[in-house]
């Protein structure tokens, strides 16, 4: 259960205006701009226990190719609590330990935007305001104190890009005690695109994942997790349509969460009504199974996105996963400054997988398979080392 300490909705009709201090624009329809170099807000807290998670729904002012990202740094009561790089509409969060504010009922929150720029300076319009982020919502959420842990990094497995699955198998067994197929069955994809689902397939695993082949935005994943993906299997909100990419395939759209999925069913083999009925049966079963996985913590959840992902992007996902059960999250980010295939433990139930590059958009099958295998083996070992996960799902329990 998520307990909210404060919630501000910014923009026209929202409740945030009395709490906003210096550095803000006039409210607009769906957001208020925080203007560089910094903007301040005062949060009035409802009583609660534990630490706080500060969560922001925002999007950066950008004008490619001149400005393609914004940096944000957050301070609470003048003490820095975290930073992030944002390249599109995102939800980011920062943990605030109780020791930083004690029994205070108010927080002074400062958002610093070092890359804020005016549209006029970029010759986009006559607007001279220094724009950092359009902020839609701020939340402060009560969360339990972090469990004790020690940071640990697992180096990449010694896998050559040319290695086939047969050469990878003994190295995976040495690290995990599992076959490659059984290892991949221990993970539950949170979607975004098909890349990790195809990694599982290449390794001989076909888990019955609700989001495994879903194209879905991070914001809609969060919304779906909040509501247990209620409505994802509503017949009136599930549609079948022919692929618009020239492929002979029926595609699936789930209107409730703006999700799209492959059916891997050629349009020449079945009509839309037949595919709709069959896919709906699968969705009903997969959603029920997904909710069971959420409650039990028996799988390590996986999320990746094309943009660089940091702990600040992962914390909102981890928080809602924790609200359902004893879950853990592995987020995979493309970062050439870190060893590809390595994994870092950032909390007892949060792991960062490092990969040199993710598959290009529209070409999810072009993944770096050895790096993914190394990440999964390392993350599984750290997950079990932390005493999480209590069941080995065999690769025989697969989708047909």
NUVEX-70626 format. One record per residue (C-alpha): residue number from 0; residue in one letter; z, x, y. Coordinates in Angstrom, 1 decimal, m for minus. Last residue first. Example, Ala and Ser with C-alpha at 12.3 -4.5 7.8 and 13.67 -1.06 7.14 Angstrom:
REM residues 2
PT | lumpa | nulum | pz | px | py
PT | 1 | S | 7.1 | 13.7 | m1.1;
PT | 0 | A | 7.8 | 12.3 | m4.5;
//
This chain:
REM residues 400
PT | lumpa | nulum | pz | px | py
PT | 399 | X | m26.5 | 3.1 | m22.6;
PT | 398 | X | m23.5 | 4.0 | m20.4;
PT | 397 | X | m21.1 | 6.4 | m22.1;
PT | 396 | X | m17.8 | 6.5 | m24.0;
PT | 395 | X | m19.1 | 9.2 | m26.4;
PT | 394 | X | m18.5 | 11.8 | m23.8;
PT | 393 | X | m14.8 | 11.6 | m24.5;
PT | 392 | X | m12.3 | 10.4 | m21.9;
PT | 391 | X | m9.4 | 12.8 | m21.8;
PT | 390 | X | m6.3 | 11.0 | m20.5;
PT | 389 | X | m3.3 | 11.9 | m18.4;
PT | 388 | X | m4.7 | 13.0 | m15.0;
PT | 387 | X | m2.4 | 15.0 | m12.7;
PT | 386 | X | 0.1 | 17.6 | m13.8;
PT | 385 | X | m0.8 | 20.1 | m11.0;
PT | 384 | X | m2.4 | 22.4 | m13.6;
PT | 383 | X | m4.5 | 19.5 | m14.8;
PT | 382 | X | m6.0 | 19.1 | m11.3;
PT | 381 | X | m6.4 | 22.9 | m10.9;
PT | 380 | X | m8.3 | 23.2 | m14.2;
PT | 379 | X | m10.4 | 20.2 | m13.5;
PT | 378 | X | m11.3 | 21.6 | m10.1;
PT | 377 | X | m12.4 | 24.9 | m11.6;
PT | 376 | X | m14.6 | 23.3 | m14.3;
PT | 375 | X | m16.1 | 20.8 | m11.9;
PT | 374 | X | m16.9 | 23.5 | m9.3;
PT | 373 | X | m18.5 | 25.9 | m11.8;
PT | 372 | X | m20.6 | 23.1 | m13.2;
PT | 371 | X | m21.7 | 22.1 | m9.7;
PT | 370 | X | m22.6 | 25.7 | m8.9;
PT | 369 | X | m24.6 | 26.1 | m12.2;
PT | 368 | X | m26.5 | 22.8 | m11.4;
PT | 367 | X | m27.7 | 23.6 | m7.8;
PT | 366 | X | m29.2 | 20.2 | m7.3;
PT | 365 | X | m32.9 | 19.3 | m7.0;
PT | 364 | X | m32.4 | 16.0 | m8.7;
PT | 363 | X | m31.1 | 14.5 | m5.5;
PT | 362 | X | m34.5 | 14.8 | m3.8;
PT | 361 | X | m34.6 | 12.1 | m1.2;
PT | 360 | X | m32.2 | 14.0 | 1.1;
PT | 359 | X | m32.2 | 17.6 | 0.0;
PT | 358 | X | m29.7 | 18.6 | m2.8;
PT | 357 | X | m26.5 | 20.3 | m1.6;
PT | 356 | X | m26.4 | 23.9 | m0.6;
PT | 355 | X | m24.2 | 27.0 | m1.0;
PT | 354 | X | m21.5 | 25.0 | m2.7;
PT | 353 | X | m17.7 | 25.0 | m2.1;
PT | 352 | X | m15.5 | 22.5 | m3.8;
PT | 351 | X | m12.4 | 21.4 | m1.9;
PT | 350 | X | m9.5 | 20.0 | m3.7;
PT | 349 | X | m6.8 | 17.4 | m2.7;
PT | 348 | X | m4.1 | 16.1 | m5.1;
PT | 347 | X | m1.4 | 18.8 | m4.8;
PT | 346 | X | m2.8 | 19.7 | m1.4;
PT | 345 | X | m5.6 | 22.1 | m0.1;
PT | 344 | X | m6.5 | 23.5 | m3.6;
PT | 343 | X | m9.7 | 25.6 | m3.1;
PT | 342 | X | m12.6 | 25.6 | m5.5;
PT | 341 | X | m15.4 | 28.2 | m6.0;
PT | 340 | X | m18.9 | 27.3 | m7.1;
PT | 339 | X | m20.7 | 28.9 | m4.1;
PT | 338 | X | m18.4 | 31.6 | m2.6;
PT | 337 | X | m17.6 | 30.6 | 1.0;
PT | 336 | X | m19.5 | 31.4 | 4.2;
PT | 335 | X | m22.6 | 29.4 | 2.9;
PT | 334 | X | m20.7 | 26.1 | 3.3;
PT | 333 | X | m22.1 | 23.0 | 1.7;
PT | 332 | X | m19.2 | 20.7 | 1.0;
PT | 331 | X | m17.7 | 19.1 | m2.1;
PT | 330 | X | m14.7 | 16.8 | m1.9;
PT | 329 | X | m12.4 | 16.6 | m5.0;
PT | 328 | X | m9.9 | 13.8 | m4.6;
PT | 327 | X | m6.7 | 12.9 | m6.5;
PT | 326 | X | m5.3 | 9.6 | m7.6;
PT | 325 | X | m1.8 | 8.5 | m8.5;
PT | 324 | X | m2.5 | 4.8 | m7.7;
PT | 323 | X | m4.1 | 2.4 | m5.3;
PT | 322 | X | m2.7 | 3.6 | m2.0;
PT | 321 | X | m3.4 | 7.2 | m3.0;
PT | 320 | X | m7.1 | 6.4 | m3.0;
PT | 319 | X | m6.8 | 5.0 | 0.5;
PT | 318 | X | m5.1 | 8.2 | 1.7;
PT | 317 | X | m7.5 | 10.5 | m0.1;
PT | 316 | X | m10.5 | 8.8 | 1.6;
PT | 315 | X | m9.0 | 9.1 | 5.0;
PT | 314 | X | m8.0 | 12.7 | 4.3;
PT | 313 | X | m11.5 | 13.9 | 3.3;
PT | 312 | X | m13.1 | 14.0 | 6.7;
PT | 311 | X | m10.2 | 15.9 | 8.2;
PT | 310 | X | m10.2 | 18.3 | 5.2;
PT | 309 | X | m13.8 | 19.2 | 6.1;
PT | 308 | X | m17.3 | 18.1 | 5.3;
PT | 307 | X | m20.5 | 19.7 | 6.5;
PT | 306 | X | m23.1 | 17.0 | 6.6;
PT | 305 | X | m25.0 | 16.1 | 3.5;
PT | 304 | X | m22.1 | 14.3 | 1.9;
PT | 303 | X | m20.0 | 14.9 | m1.2;
PT | 302 | X | m17.3 | 12.8 | m2.9;
PT | 301 | X | m15.6 | 13.2 | m6.3;
PT | 300 | X | m12.7 | 11.3 | m7.8;
PT | 299 | X | m10.7 | 13.0 | m10.6;
PT | 298 | X | m10.2 | 10.4 | m13.3;
PT | 297 | X | m7.1 | 9.0 | m15.0;
PT | 296 | X | m5.3 | 8.0 | m11.8;
PT | 295 | X | m4.2 | 4.8 | m13.5;
PT | 294 | X | m4.7 | 2.2 | m10.8;
PT | 293 | X | m8.0 | 3.5 | m9.4;
PT | 292 | X | m9.4 | 3.9 | m12.9;
PT | 291 | X | m8.5 | 0.2 | m13.7;
PT | 290 | X | m10.2 | m0.9 | m10.5;
PT | 289 | X | m13.4 | 1.0 | m11.5;
PT | 288 | X | m13.4 | m0.7 | m14.9;
PT | 287 | X | m13.3 | m4.1 | m13.3;
PT | 286 | X | m16.1 | m3.0 | m10.9;
PT | 285 | X | m18.2 | m1.6 | m13.7;
PT | 284 | X | m17.9 | m4.8 | m15.8;
PT | 283 | X | m18.9 | m7.1 | m13.0;
PT | 282 | X | m21.6 | m4.7 | m11.9;
PT | 281 | X | m23.1 | m4.5 | m15.4;
PT | 280 | X | m23.4 | m8.2 | m15.7;
PT | 279 | X | m25.0 | m8.3 | m12.2;
PT | 278 | X | m27.5 | m5.7 | m13.3;
PT | 277 | X | m28.7 | m7.8 | m16.2;
PT | 276 | X | m29.0 | m11.0 | m14.2;
PT | 275 | X | m30.8 | m9.2 | m11.3;
PT | 274 | X | m33.1 | m7.4 | m13.7;
PT | 273 | X | m34.2 | m10.7 | m15.3;
PT | 272 | X | m34.8 | m12.4 | m12.0;
PT | 271 | X | m36.8 | m9.4 | m10.6;
PT | 270 | X | m39.3 | m9.3 | m13.5;
PT | 269 | X | m39.2 | m6.8 | m16.3;
PT | 268 | X | m41.2 | m3.9 | m17.7;
PT | 267 | X | m43.8 | m3.3 | m14.9;
PT | 266 | X | m41.1 | m3.1 | m12.2;
PT | 265 | X | m39.7 | 0.0 | m14.0;
PT | 264 | X | m35.9 | m0.1 | m14.6;
PT | 263 | X | m34.0 | 3.0 | m13.5;
PT | 262 | X | m31.6 | 0.6 | m11.7;
PT | 261 | X | m31.2 | 2.8 | m8.7;
PT | 260 | X | m28.6 | 1.8 | m6.2;
PT | 259 | X | m28.3 | 0.7 | m2.5;
PT | 258 | X | m25.0 | m0.1 | m0.8;
PT | 257 | X | m24.6 | m2.0 | 2.5;
PT | 256 | X | m21.0 | m2.9 | 1.6;
PT | 255 | X | m21.3 | m6.7 | 1.2;
PT | 254 | X | m25.1 | m6.6 | 0.9;
PT | 253 | X | m25.2 | m4.9 | m2.5;
PT | 252 | X | m28.8 | m3.8 | m2.9;
PT | 251 | X | m30.4 | m2.8 | m6.2;
PT | 250 | X | m33.7 | m1.1 | m6.7;
PT | 249 | X | m36.4 | m1.9 | m9.3;
PT | 248 | X | m38.6 | 1.0 | m10.1;
PT | 247 | X | m42.3 | 2.1 | m10.1;
PT | 246 | X | m41.8 | 4.7 | m7.3;
PT | 245 | X | m43.9 | 4.5 | m4.2;
PT | 244 | X | m40.9 | 5.0 | m1.9;
PT | 243 | X | m40.4 | 1.3 | m1.1;
PT | 242 | X | m38.8 | 0.6 | m4.5;
PT | 241 | X | m39.1 | m3.0 | m5.6;
PT | 240 | X | m36.2 | m5.3 | m4.7;
PT | 239 | X | m33.1 | m6.7 | m6.4;
PT | 238 | X | m30.4 | m8.4 | m4.5;
PT | 237 | X | m26.6 | m8.7 | m4.9;
PT | 236 | X | m24.8 | m10.7 | m2.2;
PT | 235 | X | m25.2 | m14.2 | m3.7;
PT | 234 | X | m24.4 | m12.9 | m7.2;
PT | 233 | X | m21.0 | m11.6 | m6.0;
PT | 232 | X | m20.4 | m8.3 | m7.9;
PT | 231 | X | m19.7 | m6.1 | m4.8;
PT | 230 | X | m17.7 | m9.1 | m3.4;
PT | 229 | X | m14.4 | m7.3 | m3.6;
PT | 228 | X | m14.9 | m3.6 | m3.7;
PT | 227 | X | m11.2 | m3.1 | m4.1;
PT | 226 | X | m10.8 | m4.2 | m0.5;
PT | 225 | X | m9.6 | m0.9 | 1.0;
PT | 224 | X | m11.8 | 1.1 | m1.4;
PT | 223 | X | m14.9 | m0.8 | m0.3;
PT | 222 | X | m14.0 | m0.2 | 3.4;
PT | 221 | X | m13.6 | 3.5 | 2.8;
PT | 220 | X | m16.8 | 3.7 | 0.8;
PT | 219 | X | m18.5 | 1.7 | 3.7;
PT | 218 | X | m17.4 | 4.3 | 6.2;
PT | 217 | X | m18.5 | 7.2 | 4.0;
PT | 216 | X | m22.0 | 5.6 | 3.9;
PT | 215 | X | m23.5 | 4.3 | 0.6;
PT | 214 | X | m26.4 | 5.3 | m1.7;
PT | 213 | X | m25.1 | 4.3 | m5.1;
PT | 212 | X | m25.9 | 6.1 | m8.4;
PT | 211 | X | m22.3 | 6.7 | m9.5;
PT | 210 | X | m20.7 | 4.1 | m7.4;
PT | 209 | X | m19.6 | 1.7 | m10.2;
PT | 208 | X | m19.3 | 4.5 | m12.7;
PT | 207 | X | m19.9 | 3.8 | m16.4;
PT | 206 | X | m20.0 | 7.5 | m17.4;
PT | 205 | X | m23.2 | 8.9 | m18.7;
PT | 204 | X | m22.5 | 12.5 | m19.7;
PT | 203 | X | m25.0 | 15.0 | m21.2;
PT | 202 | X | m24.8 | 17.8 | m18.7;
PT | 201 | X | m28.0 | 16.7 | m16.9;
PT | 200 | X | m26.6 | 13.2 | m16.7;
PT | 199 | X | m23.4 | 14.4 | m15.0;
PT | 198 | X | m25.3 | 16.4 | m12.5;
PT | 197 | X | m27.5 | 13.3 | m11.9;
PT | 196 | X | m24.4 | 11.2 | m11.0;
PT | 195 | X | m23.3 | 14.1 | m8.7;
PT | 194 | X | m26.6 | 13.9 | m6.8;
PT | 193 | X | m27.1 | 10.2 | m6.7;
PT | 192 | X | m26.1 | 9.5 | m3.1;
PT | 191 | X | m23.0 | 8.7 | m1.1;
PT | 190 | X | m21.3 | 7.8 | m4.4;
PT | 189 | X | m17.6 | 7.9 | m5.0;
PT | 188 | X | m18.2 | 9.6 | m8.3;
PT | 187 | X | m15.5 | 9.5 | m11.0;
PT | 186 | X | m14.8 | 12.7 | m12.9;
PT | 185 | X | m13.3 | 13.3 | m16.4;
PT | 184 | X | m16.6 | 12.5 | m18.1;
PT | 183 | X | m18.2 | 15.6 | m16.8;
PT | 182 | X | m15.8 | 17.8 | m18.8;
PT | 181 | X | m16.6 | 15.9 | m22.0;
PT | 180 | X | m20.3 | 16.6 | m21.6;
PT | 179 | X | m19.7 | 20.3 | m20.9;
PT | 178 | X | m17.4 | 20.6 | m23.9;
PT | 177 | X | m13.7 | 20.8 | m23.1;
PT | 176 | X | m11.0 | 23.5 | m23.4;
PT | 175 | X | m11.2 | 23.8 | m19.6;
PT | 174 | X | m11.8 | 27.5 | m18.7;
PT | 173 | X | m13.0 | 28.9 | m22.0;
PT | 172 | X | m14.8 | 25.7 | m22.8;
PT | 171 | X | m16.8 | 25.9 | m19.5;
PT | 170 | X | m17.8 | 29.5 | m20.3;
PT | 169 | X | m18.9 | 28.6 | m23.8;
PT | 168 | X | m21.1 | 25.7 | m22.5;
PT | 167 | X | m22.9 | 27.5 | m19.6;
PT | 166 | X | m25.3 | 29.4 | m21.9;
PT | 165 | X | m26.3 | 26.3 | m23.8;
PT | 164 | X | m26.7 | 24.4 | m20.5;
PT | 163 | X | m29.4 | 26.8 | m19.3;
PT | 162 | X | m28.6 | 29.8 | m17.1;
PT | 161 | X | m31.3 | 30.6 | m14.5;
PT | 160 | X | m28.9 | 30.2 | m11.5;
PT | 159 | X | m26.6 | 32.7 | m13.3;
PT | 158 | X | m23.1 | 31.6 | m14.0;
PT | 157 | X | m20.0 | 33.8 | m13.7;
PT | 156 | X | m17.7 | 31.0 | m12.9;
PT | 155 | X | m16.9 | 30.8 | m9.2;
PT | 154 | X | m13.5 | 31.9 | m8.0;
PT | 153 | X | m10.5 | 29.5 | m8.1;
PT | 152 | X | m8.5 | 29.4 | m4.9;
PT | 151 | X | m4.8 | 28.4 | m4.8;
PT | 150 | X | m2.6 | 26.9 | m2.2;
PT | 149 | X | 0.9 | 26.3 | m3.4;
PT | 148 | X | 2.3 | 22.9 | m3.8;
PT | 147 | X | 5.3 | 20.8 | m2.7;
PT | 146 | X | 4.5 | 17.1 | m2.4;
PT | 145 | X | 3.4 | 16.0 | 1.0;
PT | 144 | X | 5.7 | 13.6 | 2.9;
PT | 143 | X | 4.9 | 10.0 | 2.2;
PT | 142 | X | 2.4 | 8.3 | 4.6;
PT | 141 | X | 2.9 | 6.0 | 7.6;
PT | 140 | X | m0.4 | 5.3 | 9.2;
PT | 139 | X | m1.4 | 5.9 | 12.9;
PT | 138 | X | m4.7 | 4.3 | 13.7;
PT | 137 | X | m7.4 | 4.8 | 16.3;
PT | 136 | X | m10.5 | 2.7 | 16.6;
PT | 135 | X | m14.0 | 2.7 | 18.1;
PT | 134 | X | m14.1 | 6.1 | 19.8;
PT | 133 | X | m17.4 | 7.2 | 21.4;
PT | 132 | X | m17.0 | 11.0 | 21.4;
PT | 131 | X | m17.5 | 13.8 | 23.8;
PT | 130 | X | m19.3 | 12.7 | 26.9;
PT | 129 | X | m19.2 | 14.6 | 30.2;
PT | 128 | X | m20.3 | 11.8 | 32.6;
PT | 127 | X | m23.3 | 12.7 | 34.8;
PT | 126 | X | m25.6 | 9.8 | 33.6;
PT | 125 | X | m29.0 | 10.2 | 35.3;
PT | 124 | X | m30.7 | 10.3 | 31.9;
PT | 123 | X | m31.8 | 12.6 | 29.0;
PT | 122 | X | m32.2 | 15.7 | 31.1;
PT | 121 | X | m29.6 | 17.6 | 29.0;
PT | 120 | X | m27.4 | 18.1 | 32.1;
PT | 119 | X | m27.9 | 14.4 | 33.0;
PT | 118 | X | m26.8 | 13.2 | 29.5;
PT | 117 | X | m23.5 | 15.0 | 30.2;
PT | 116 | X | m21.9 | 17.3 | 27.8;
PT | 115 | X | m18.8 | 17.5 | 25.7;
PT | 114 | X | m18.8 | 20.5 | 23.4;
PT | 113 | X | m15.1 | 21.5 | 23.9;
PT | 112 | X | m13.8 | 18.0 | 23.1;
PT | 111 | X | m10.0 | 18.0 | 23.0;
PT | 110 | X | m8.3 | 14.8 | 22.0;
PT | 109 | X | m4.6 | 14.6 | 23.1;
PT | 108 | X | m2.0 | 12.3 | 21.5;
PT | 107 | X | 1.4 | 11.6 | 23.1;
PT | 106 | X | 3.4 | 9.9 | 20.4;
PT | 105 | X | 5.9 | 7.1 | 21.0;
PT | 104 | X | 8.8 | 5.8 | 19.0;
PT | 103 | X | 10.6 | 9.1 | 18.6;
PT | 102 | X | 12.8 | 9.5 | 15.6;
PT | 101 | X | 11.6 | 13.0 | 14.7;
PT | 100 | X | 8.2 | 13.8 | 16.4;
PT | 99 | X | 7.0 | 17.1 | 15.0;
PT | 98 | X | 9.4 | 17.2 | 12.1;
PT | 97 | X | 7.9 | 14.0 | 10.8;
PT | 96 | X | 4.7 | 16.0 | 9.9;
PT | 95 | X | 1.4 | 14.8 | 11.6;
PT | 94 | X | m1.5 | 14.8 | 9.2;
PT | 93 | X | m5.0 | 14.6 | 10.7;
PT | 92 | X | m7.7 | 12.0 | 10.0;
PT | 91 | X | m11.5 | 11.7 | 10.5;
PT | 90 | X | m13.7 | 8.6 | 10.1;
PT | 89 | X | m17.3 | 9.4 | 11.0;
PT | 88 | X | m20.4 | 8.4 | 12.9;
PT | 87 | X | m22.5 | 11.5 | 12.9;
PT | 86 | X | m22.3 | 15.3 | 13.2;
PT | 85 | X | m18.6 | 15.8 | 13.6;
PT | 84 | X | m16.8 | 19.2 | 13.4;
PT | 83 | X | m13.1 | 19.0 | 12.8;
PT | 82 | X | m9.7 | 20.1 | 14.2;
PT | 81 | X | m6.1 | 19.8 | 13.3;
PT | 80 | X | m2.5 | 19.2 | 14.3;
PT | 79 | X | m2.2 | 21.2 | 17.6;
PT | 78 | X | 1.2 | 20.7 | 19.3;
PT | 77 | X | 1.2 | 19.2 | 22.8;
PT | 76 | X | 3.1 | 16.1 | 21.7;
PT | 75 | X | 0.4 | 15.6 | 19.2;
PT | 74 | X | m2.8 | 17.7 | 19.4;
PT | 73 | X | m6.2 | 16.9 | 18.1;
PT | 72 | X | m9.3 | 19.2 | 18.2;
PT | 71 | X | m12.8 | 17.8 | 18.1;
PT | 70 | X | m16.1 | 19.7 | 17.8;
PT | 69 | X | m19.4 | 17.9 | 18.5;
PT | 68 | X | m22.7 | 18.2 | 16.7;
PT | 67 | X | m26.5 | 18.4 | 17.2;
PT | 66 | X | m26.8 | 19.1 | 20.9;
PT | 65 | X | m30.2 | 20.5 | 22.1;
PT | 64 | X | m32.3 | 19.5 | 19.1;
PT | 63 | X | m31.1 | 16.8 | 19.0;
PT | 62 | X | m29.1 | 14.9 | 21.7;
PT | 61 | X | m25.6 | 14.2 | 20.5;
PT | 60 | X | m22.6 | 12.2 | 21.7;
PT | 59 | X | m20.4 | 12.1 | 18.7;
PT | 58 | X | m19.2 | 9.0 | 16.7;
PT | 57 | X | m15.7 | 7.8 | 16.2;
PT | 56 | X | m13.3 | 6.1 | 13.8;
PT | 55 | X | m10.0 | 8.1 | 14.3;
PT | 54 | X | m7.1 | 8.3 | 11.8;
PT | 53 | X | m3.7 | 9.9 | 12.6;
PT | 52 | X | m1.7 | 10.2 | 9.4;
PT | 51 | X | 2.0 | 10.1 | 9.9;
PT | 50 | X | 4.9 | 11.5 | 8.0;
PT | 49 | X | 7.6 | 9.7 | 6.1;
PT | 48 | X | 9.4 | 6.4 | 7.0;
PT | 47 | X | 8.6 | 3.5 | 9.3;
PT | 46 | X | 9.3 | 1.8 | 12.6;
PT | 45 | X | 6.3 | 0.6 | 14.6;
PT | 44 | X | 4.9 | 3.4 | 16.8;
PT | 43 | X | 3.7 | 3.1 | 20.4;
PT | 42 | X | 0.7 | 5.5 | 20.8;
PT | 41 | X | 0.0 | 7.1 | 24.1;
PT | 40 | X | m3.5 | 8.4 | 24.7;
PT | 39 | X | m5.0 | 11.5 | 26.2;
PT | 38 | X | m8.6 | 12.8 | 26.8;
PT | 37 | X | m9.9 | 16.3 | 26.9;
PT | 36 | X | m12.7 | 18.5 | 28.1;
PT | 35 | X | m14.5 | 16.3 | 28.0;
PT | 34 | X | m14.8 | 12.5 | 28.2;
PT | 33 | X | m13.5 | 10.2 | 25.6;
PT | 32 | X | m16.0 | 7.3 | 25.5;
PT | 31 | X | m14.8 | 3.8 | 24.8;
PT | 30 | X | m16.3 | 1.8 | 21.9;
PT | 29 | X | m17.9 | m1.4 | 20.7;
PT | 28 | X | m19.1 | m3.2 | 23.9;
PT | 27 | X | m18.1 | m0.6 | 26.4;
PT | 26 | X | m14.7 | 0.3 | 27.9;
PT | 25 | X | m14.6 | 2.3 | 31.1;
PT | 24 | X | m14.6 | 6.0 | 30.3;
PT | 23 | X | m11.6 | 8.0 | 29.2;
PT | 22 | X | m10.1 | 11.3 | 30.2;
PT | 21 | X | m6.7 | 10.4 | 31.5;
PT | 20 | X | m4.4 | 7.8 | 29.9;
PT | 19 | X | m5.3 | 5.2 | 27.3;
PT | 18 | X | m2.5 | 3.0 | 26.1;
PT | 17 | X | m3.0 | 0.0 | 28.4;
PT | 16 | X | m6.7 | m0.1 | 27.4;
PT | 15 | X | m6.3 | 0.0 | 23.7;
PT | 14 | X | m6.1 | m3.7 | 22.8;
PT | 13 | X | m9.8 | m4.4 | 22.3;
PT | 12 | X | m12.0 | m7.1 | 24.0;
PT | 11 | X | m14.4 | m4.5 | 25.3;
PT | 10 | X | m14.1 | m1.2 | 23.6;
PT | 9 | X | m11.3 | 0.5 | 21.8;
PT | 8 | X | m9.2 | m1.0 | 19.0;
PT | 7 | X | m5.8 | 0.6 | 18.8;
PT | 6 | X | m3.6 | 0.5 | 15.7;
PT | 5 | X | 0.0 | 1.8 | 15.3;
PT | 4 | X | 2.4 | 2.4 | 12.5;
PT | 3 | X | 0.3 | 0.9 | 9.7;
PT | 2 | X | 1.6 | 0.8 | 6.2;
PT | 1 | X | m1.0 | 1.3 | 3.5;
PT | 0 | X | 0.0 | 0.0 | 0.0;
//
